Amino acid sequence: MKINIRFIVCTIGLLWGGSAFVSAQSDSITLSLDQALTIALSDNPTIVVADMEIKRVDYSRKESIGGLFPTIDYSGTYSRTIKKQVMYMDIEGMDDGLEVGLDNSWNTGFSLTLPIIAPTLWKSLKLSRNQLEQTLESARASRLSMVSQVKKAYYAILMADDSYAVIRQSHDNAEINAETYRQKYKQGTASEYDVLRAEVAVHNYEPALLQAENALRLAKLNLKVLLGLDAELKIGLTTELADYENEMYVEAMQVDTSLSDNTSLRQLDLQTAYLKQALKTQNTSWAPTLAFVGSYTWSSMSNGPMFDKFRWTPYSYVGLSLSIPIFTGVTRFYKGKQARVAYNEMQFQRTNLERNLRMQLTASMDNINAAVKQVASSKESMRQAEKAYQIMQKRFEVGTATVIELDDANVALASSRLSYYQAIHDYLTAQTDLEQVLGNVDLSRYEKTEKE
């Protein structure tokens, strides 16, 4: 009986807790960075459109492959003779012409064409494959850009949240000090000026507090837009900026500066390969083509009404059709020239792009190293500021420090804390920029499985 009662109580508790959890989740959600990236890479319209473009280009490639298969057409024609053709024979005594032909003419049947030698078609298949590769890389670029945007939005929330907490703590400290002076004023141990000065210090924090609150709200709204979430949904994050401090030193020492995965370079290389293949395709327009052709038709001719006296006669043939281009003006010649110039342009563009990327890479590395040093310096400064504030607060309690000195210590403490969090945020932002340049983000870890 005890076991049954406990089981019933636990079941009711689980059901009640589950319903409360569902109710709480209906208007709020707590996200880790990986969860945010997973949602963005599956539900963001930009990513969805990029995936749809891959399907479209793949269908276009399959359409090109269809050119290798035979083409079978059915046709049917009917003609009514209005004025018959007259034939004349150069025979003495036969001056009048002889009308030939019948009133009705019917033709229907099937025709077949199968390419045997088609160099331009073969080269166009490689163009379609290259175009699909470009689309895949473009979709990858969209994902990398989305990862960068989501990470920066996530880090912006962490920065805004910690900034709000720092300013709130400083505001609360000032409020406590002001209340202490009010009590001292009542006891006659403090002047009215001291009370007013302490209250002014409290009010000075209120604009910064409002700005921090608005910044936090806007940062969360930005992330919700990227994730496609409802604007009214409350979101929370599972991490804080301080959680990234320990791993940042290791990551700063393990940076691979190779640009082999950079999406801009890869897209440019694919475009260059496409132009090179287009040039080869253009050159094949001078090559002959050979096709197998066949036809099977029925024809009928009669006089009188159009549906009278059908006499169907079958006719069929098979053969080869050879086409040799000889002269089409100078269009092919100059098309080839255009393709070659475009290909040469790509070579110079790649060199210039790689130089710019190297400059961005150097700037990102410098920002990362500066941020790492700034974090260490700011952490030590924050520790000293906390100790200084504690000392000044003790002096204030025994009456050896003024409210101005205590307020200065409070401001210095807030400034050191903000500098510490800002340095971590700067590191994370620089690290995200570096990942964007290198393009070495493992996107597969953020993809949803079918089970999910």
C-alpha positions as CSV (number, residue, x, y, z in Angstrom):
1,M,0.0,0.0,0.0
2,K,2.9,2.4,0.8
3,I,4.4,1.7,-2.6
4,N,1.2,2.3,-4.4
5,I,0.5,5.6,-2.6
6,R,4.0,6.8,-3.3
7,F,3.7,5.8,-6.9
8,I,0.4,7.7,-7.2
9,V,1.8,10.8,-5.5
10,C,4.9,10.8,-7.7
11,T,2.8,10.3,-10.9
12,I,0.6,13.3,-9.9
13,G,3.7,15.3,-9.2
14,L,5.3,14.5,-12.5
15,L,2.1,15.3,-14.4
16,W,1.7,18.6,-12.6
17,G,5.4,19.5,-13.1
18,G,5.2,18.5,-16.8
19,S,2.2,20.7,-17.4
20,A,3.8,23.6,-15.6
21,F,7.0,23.1,-17.7
22,V,5.0,23.1,-20.9
23,S,3.1,26.2,-19.8
24,A,6.4,27.9,-18.9
25,Q,7.9,26.9,-22.3
26,S,5.0,28.3,-24.2
27,D,6.1,31.9,-23.5
28,S,9.8,31.5,-22.7
29,I,12.8,29.5,-23.9
30,T,16.4,29.1,-22.7
31,L,19.0,28.7,-25.4
32,S,22.6,27.6,-25.6
33,L,24.8,28.9,-28.5
34,D,24.6,25.6,-30.3
35,Q,20.8,25.5,-30.0
36,A,20.5,29.0,-31.4
37,L,22.7,28.1,-34.4
38,T,20.8,24.9,-35.0
39,I,17.5,26.8,-35.1
40,A,18.9,29.5,-37.3
41,L,20.4,27.1,-39.9
42,S,17.1,25.2,-40.2
43,D,14.4,27.9,-39.9
44,N,15.9,31.2,-41.2
45,P,14.3,32.2,-44.6
46,T,17.8,33.0,-46.1
47,I,18.9,29.4,-45.5
48,V,15.7,27.9,-46.7
49,V,16.0,29.9,-50.0
50,A,19.6,28.8,-50.4
51,D,18.5,25.2,-50.1
52,M,15.7,25.7,-52.6
53,E,18.2,27.3,-55.0
54,I,20.3,24.1,-54.8
55,K,17.3,22.0,-55.8
56,R,16.6,24.4,-58.7
57,V,20.1,24.2,-60.1
58,D,20.1,20.4,-59.7
59,Y,16.9,20.2,-61.7
60,S,18.6,22.3,-64.4
61,R,21.6,19.9,-64.4
62,K,19.2,17.0,-64.9
63,E,17.5,18.9,-67.7
64,S,20.9,19.1,-69.5
65,I,21.5,15.4,-69.0
66,G,18.1,14.9,-70.7
67,G,19.7,16.1,-74.0
68,L,21.6,12.8,-74.2
69,F,18.4,10.8,-74.5
70,P,16.5,10.4,-77.8
71,T,13.8,12.8,-78.7
72,I,10.6,11.3,-80.0
73,D,7.9,13.6,-81.5
74,Y,4.5,13.0,-82.9
75,S,3.0,15.3,-85.6
76,G,0.0,15.4,-87.8
77,T,-1.0,17.8,-90.6
78,Y,-4.0,18.3,-92.9
79,S,-4.1,20.5,-96.0
80,R,-6.9,21.3,-98.4
81,T,-6.0,22.2,-102.0
82,I,-7.7,25.4,-103.1
83,K,-6.1,25.7,-106.5
84,K,-4.4,22.7,-107.9
85,Q,-1.0,22.9,-109.5
86,V,-0.8,22.9,-113.3
87,M,1.9,21.0,-115.2
88,Y,2.7,21.6,-118.8
89,M,4.4,19.1,-121.1
90,D,6.5,20.1,-124.1
91,I,4.5,17.9,-126.5
92,E,3.1,19.0,-129.8
93,G,-0.7,19.3,-129.6
94,M,-0.8,19.4,-125.8
95,D,-0.9,23.1,-125.1
96,D,-3.3,22.9,-122.2
97,G,-1.9,22.3,-118.8
98,L,-2.6,19.3,-116.7
99,E,-3.8,19.8,-113.1
100,V,-2.2,17.5,-110.6
101,G,-2.8,16.7,-107.0
102,L,-5.9,15.8,-104.9
103,D,-8.2,17.9,-102.7
104,N,-7.2,16.4,-99.3
105,S,-3.8,15.6,-98.0
106,W,-3.3,13.9,-94.5
107,N,0.1,13.2,-92.9
108,T,0.7,11.8,-89.4
109,G,3.5,9.9,-87.7
110,F,6.5,9.8,-85.4
111,S,10.0,11.1,-85.7
112,L,13.1,10.2,-83.6
113,T,16.4,12.0,-83.1
114,L,19.3,10.7,-81.0
115,P,22.6,12.6,-80.7
116,I,25.7,10.5,-81.4
117,I,28.4,13.1,-81.6
118,A,27.5,16.4,-79.8
119,P,30.6,18.1,-78.3
120,T,28.8,21.2,-77.3
121,L,26.2,19.2,-75.4
122,W,28.9,17.2,-73.6
123,K,30.7,20.3,-72.5
124,S,27.5,21.9,-71.3
125,L,27.0,19.0,-68.9
126,K,30.2,19.9,-67.2
127,L,29.0,23.5,-67.1
128,S,25.9,22.4,-65.3
129,R,27.9,20.4,-62.8
130,N,30.1,23.4,-62.1
131,Q,27.1,25.6,-61.7
132,L,25.7,23.2,-59.1
133,E,29.0,23.3,-57.2
134,Q,28.9,27.1,-57.2
135,T,25.3,27.0,-55.8
136,L,26.4,24.6,-53.1
137,E,29.3,26.9,-52.1
138,S,26.9,29.9,-52.2
139,A,24.6,28.0,-49.8
140,R,27.6,27.3,-47.6
141,A,28.5,31.0,-47.6
142,S,25.0,31.8,-46.5
143,R,25.3,29.4,-43.6
144,L,28.7,30.8,-42.6
145,S,27.3,34.3,-42.7
146,M,24.3,33.2,-40.6
147,V,26.6,31.5,-38.0
148,S,28.6,34.7,-37.7
149,Q,25.4,36.8,-37.3
150,V,23.9,34.5,-34.7
151,K,27.1,34.3,-32.7
152,K,27.5,38.1,-32.6
153,A,23.9,38.5,-31.7
154,Y,24.3,35.9,-28.9
155,Y,27.4,37.5,-27.6
156,A,25.7,40.9,-27.8
157,I,23.0,39.6,-25.4
158,L,25.7,38.3,-23.0
159,M,27.4,41.7,-23.1
160,A,24.2,43.6,-22.6
161,D,23.1,41.3,-19.8
162,D,26.4,41.6,-17.9
163,S,26.5,45.4,-18.4
164,Y,23.0,45.7,-17.0
165,A,24.0,43.6,-14.0
166,V,27.1,45.7,-13.4
167,I,25.2,49.0,-13.6
168,R,22.4,47.6,-11.5
169,Q,24.9,46.5,-8.8
170,S,26.5,50.0,-8.9
171,H,23.1,51.6,-8.6
172,D,22.2,49.4,-5.7
173,N,25.5,50.2,-4.0
174,A,24.8,53.9,-4.4
175,E,21.3,53.4,-3.1
176,I,22.6,51.7,0.0
177,N,25.1,54.5,0.6
178,A,22.3,57.1,0.2
179,E,20.2,55.3,2.7
180,T,23.1,55.2,5.1
181,Y,23.5,59.0,4.8
182,R,19.8,59.5,5.4
183,Q,20.1,57.6,8.7
184,K,23.2,59.5,9.7
185,Y,21.4,62.8,8.9
186,K,18.6,61.8,11.1
187,Q,21.1,61.1,13.9
188,G,22.9,64.4,13.2
189,T,26.2,62.9,12.2
190,A,25.9,63.9,8.5
191,S,25.1,67.1,6.7
192,E,22.2,67.7,4.3
193,Y,24.8,68.2,1.5
194,D,26.1,64.7,2.1
195,V,22.5,63.3,1.7
196,L,21.9,65.3,-1.5
197,R,25.3,64.3,-2.9
198,A,24.5,60.6,-2.2
199,E,21.0,60.9,-3.8
200,V,22.5,62.6,-6.9
201,A,24.9,59.6,-7.2
202,V,21.9,57.3,-7.3
203,H,20.1,59.4,-10.0
204,N,23.3,59.5,-12.1
205,Y,23.1,55.7,-12.6
206,E,19.5,55.7,-13.7
207,P,20.0,56.9,-17.4
208,A,22.8,54.3,-17.8
209,L,20.5,51.7,-16.3
210,L,17.7,52.5,-18.8
211,Q,20.2,52.4,-21.7
212,A,21.5,49.0,-20.6
213,E,18.0,47.7,-20.3
214,N,17.0,49.0,-23.8
215,A,20.3,47.5,-25.2
216,L,19.5,44.1,-23.7
217,R,15.9,44.2,-25.1
218,L,17.1,45.1,-28.6
219,A,19.9,42.5,-28.5
220,K,17.3,39.8,-27.7
221,L,15.0,41.1,-30.4
222,N,17.8,40.9,-32.9
223,L,18.5,37.2,-32.0
224,K,14.8,36.4,-32.2
225,V,14.6,37.8,-35.7
226,L,17.6,35.7,-36.8
227,L,16.1,32.6,-35.3
228,G,12.6,33.3,-36.7
229,L,11.1,33.4,-33.2
230,D,8.1,35.3,-32.0
231,A,9.0,38.8,-30.8
232,E,6.9,38.3,-27.6
233,L,8.8,35.1,-26.7
234,K,11.0,35.5,-23.6
235,I,14.5,34.1,-24.2
236,G,17.3,33.3,-21.8
237,L,20.8,32.1,-22.3
238,T,22.7,29.3,-20.7
239,T,26.1,31.0,-20.6
240,E,27.8,34.1,-19.4
241,L,30.8,36.0,-20.8
242,A,33.0,34.9,-18.0
243,D,32.4,31.3,-19.0
244,Y,34.5,31.9,-22.2
245,E,37.6,33.2,-20.4
246,N,39.2,29.8,-19.7
247,E,38.9,28.5,-23.2
248,M,40.0,31.7,-25.0
249,Y,43.6,31.3,-24.1
250,V,43.7,27.8,-25.6
251,E,41.9,28.8,-28.8
252,A,44.1,31.8,-29.3
253,M,47.1,29.4,-29.5
254,Q,45.5,26.9,-31.9
255,V,44.5,29.1,-34.9
256,D,45.0,27.6,-38.4
257,T,45.5,30.6,-40.7
258,S,45.0,28.6,-43.9
259,L,42.6,30.2,-46.4
260,S,41.8,26.9,-48.2
261,D,38.2,26.9,-46.7
262,N,37.5,30.6,-47.3
263,T,34.2,30.7,-49.1
264,S,35.0,33.8,-51.1
265,L,38.1,32.3,-52.6
266,R,36.3,29.0,-53.3
267,Q,33.4,30.7,-55.0
268,L,35.9,32.7,-57.1
269,D,37.8,29.5,-58.0
270,L,34.6,27.8,-59.0
271,Q,33.6,30.9,-61.2
272,T,37.1,30.7,-62.8
273,A,36.6,27.0,-63.5
274,Y,33.2,27.8,-64.9
275,L,34.6,30.4,-67.3
276,K,37.4,28.0,-68.4
277,Q,34.8,25.4,-69.1
278,A,32.6,27.9,-70.9
279,L,35.6,28.8,-73.1
280,K,36.0,25.1,-74.0
281,T,32.3,24.9,-74.7
282,Q,32.5,27.9,-77.0
283,N,35.4,26.3,-78.9
284,T,33.3,23.1,-79.5
285,S,30.8,25.2,-81.5
286,W,33.1,24.8,-84.4
287,A,33.0,21.0,-84.2
288,P,30.6,18.9,-86.4
289,T,27.6,17.1,-84.9
290,L,26.2,13.7,-85.8
291,A,22.7,12.4,-84.9
292,F,20.7,9.3,-85.6
293,V,17.3,10.1,-87.1
294,G,14.3,8.1,-88.0
295,S,10.7,8.5,-89.0
296,Y,7.6,6.5,-89.4
297,T,4.6,8.3,-91.0
298,W,1.3,7.6,-92.6
299,S,-0.2,9.7,-95.5
300,S,-3.5,9.8,-97.2
301,M,-4.8,11.8,-100.3
302,S,-8.3,12.0,-101.7
303,N,-10.8,14.1,-103.6
304,G,-14.1,15.3,-102.2
305,P,-15.0,15.7,-98.5
306,M,-12.1,15.9,-96.1
307,F,-13.1,12.7,-94.3
308,D,-14.0,10.7,-97.4
309,K,-12.0,7.8,-99.0
310,F,-9.1,7.5,-96.6
311,R,-6.2,5.6,-98.2
312,W,-3.4,5.4,-95.6
313,T,0.1,4.7,-96.9
314,P,2.9,4.1,-94.4
315,Y,6.4,5.5,-95.0
316,S,9.5,5.1,-92.8
317,Y,13.2,5.7,-92.9
318,V,16.3,5.8,-90.7
319,G,19.6,7.6,-91.2
320,L,22.3,9.8,-90.0
321,S,22.3,13.6,-89.9
322,L,25.6,15.4,-90.1
323,S,26.0,19.1,-89.5
324,I,29.3,20.9,-90.1
325,P,29.4,24.6,-89.2
326,I,31.3,26.6,-91.8
327,F,30.6,30.2,-91.5
328,T,28.2,32.1,-89.2
329,G,29.7,35.6,-89.4
330,V,32.1,36.4,-86.6
331,T,29.9,35.8,-83.6
332,R,31.6,32.6,-82.5
333,F,35.0,34.2,-82.8
334,Y,34.2,37.1,-80.6
335,K,32.3,35.1,-78.1
336,G,35.4,33.1,-77.6
337,K,37.4,36.3,-77.1
338,Q,34.9,37.5,-74.5
339,A,35.2,34.2,-72.6
340,R,39.0,34.4,-72.6
341,V,39.1,38.0,-71.3
342,A,36.6,37.1,-68.5
343,Y,38.8,34.2,-67.5
344,N,41.9,36.4,-67.4
345,E,40.0,39.0,-65.3
346,M,39.3,36.3,-62.7
347,Q,43.0,35.6,-62.2
348,F,43.7,39.2,-61.2
349,Q,40.5,39.3,-59.0
350,R,41.7,36.3,-57.1
351,T,45.1,37.8,-56.4
352,N,43.5,41.0,-55.1
353,L,40.9,39.1,-53.1
354,E,43.6,36.9,-51.4
355,R,45.6,40.0,-50.4
356,N,42.5,41.6,-48.8
357,L,41.7,38.4,-47.0
358,R,45.3,38.2,-45.7
359,M,44.9,41.7,-44.4
360,Q,41.6,40.8,-42.7
361,L,43.2,37.7,-41.2
362,T,46.1,39.8,-39.8
363,A,43.6,42.3,-38.3
364,S,41.5,39.6,-36.7
365,M,44.6,37.9,-35.2
366,D,45.8,41.3,-33.8
367,N,42.3,41.9,-32.3
368,I,42.3,38.5,-30.7
369,N,45.7,38.9,-29.2
370,A,44.9,42.4,-27.9
371,A,41.6,41.2,-26.4
372,V,43.4,38.3,-24.6
373,K,45.9,40.7,-23.1
374,Q,43.1,43.1,-22.2
375,V,41.1,40.4,-20.4
376,A,44.1,39.6,-18.2
377,S,44.7,43.2,-17.5
378,S,41.0,44.0,-16.9
379,K,40.6,41.0,-14.5
380,E,43.5,42.2,-12.4
381,S,42.1,45.8,-12.5
382,M,38.7,44.5,-11.5
383,R,40.2,42.6,-8.5
384,Q,42.0,45.7,-7.3
385,A,38.9,47.9,-7.8
386,E,36.8,45.4,-5.7
387,K,39.4,45.5,-3.0
388,A,39.6,49.3,-3.1
389,Y,35.8,49.6,-2.9
390,Q,35.7,47.3,0.2
391,I,38.4,49.4,1.9
392,M,36.6,52.6,1.0
393,Q,33.3,51.2,2.3
394,K,34.9,50.3,5.6
395,R,36.4,53.8,5.9
396,F,33.0,55.2,5.1
397,E,31.3,53.2,7.8
398,V,33.7,54.5,10.4
399,G,33.4,58.1,9.1
400,T,36.9,58.5,7.7
401,A,35.8,58.6,4.0
402,T,33.4,61.0,2.3
403,V,30.5,60.1,0.0
404,I,32.5,61.5,-3.0
405,E,35.3,59.1,-2.3
406,L,33.0,56.2,-1.9
407,D,31.1,57.2,-5.1
408,D,34.4,57.4,-7.0
409,A,35.3,53.9,-5.8
410,N,31.9,52.6,-6.9
411,V,32.4,54.2,-10.4
412,A,35.9,52.7,-10.7
413,L,34.5,49.3,-9.7
414,A,31.8,49.5,-12.4
415,S,34.2,50.7,-15.0
416,S,36.7,47.9,-14.3
417,R,33.9,45.3,-14.5
418,L,32.6,46.7,-17.8
419,S,36.1,46.7,-19.2
420,Y,36.6,43.1,-18.3
421,Y,33.3,42.0,-19.9
422,Q,34.0,44.2,-22.9
423,A,37.4,42.6,-23.4
424,I,35.8,39.1,-23.5
425,H,33.2,40.3,-25.9
426,D,35.8,41.9,-28.1
427,Y,37.7,38.6,-28.2
428,L,34.5,36.6,-29.1
429,T,33.7,39.1,-31.8
430,A,37.2,38.9,-33.2
431,Q,37.2,35.1,-33.1
432,T,33.9,35.1,-35.0
433,D,35.3,37.4,-37.6
434,L,38.3,35.1,-37.9
435,E,36.1,32.1,-38.4
436,Q,34.2,34.0,-41.1
437,V,37.5,34.7,-42.9
438,L,38.9,31.2,-42.6
439,G,35.5,29.5,-43.3
440,N,36.5,26.5,-41.1
441,V,33.2,26.2,-39.2
442,D,31.9,22.7,-38.8
443,L,28.3,23.3,-40.0
444,S,27.3,19.6,-39.7
445,R,27.2,19.9,-35.9
446,Y,24.3,22.4,-36.2
447,E,22.2,20.4,-38.7
448,K,19.1,18.8,-37.4
449,T,18.7,15.0,-37.9
450,E,15.5,13.4,-39.2
451,K,14.8,12.1,-35.7
452,E,15.0,15.6,-34.2
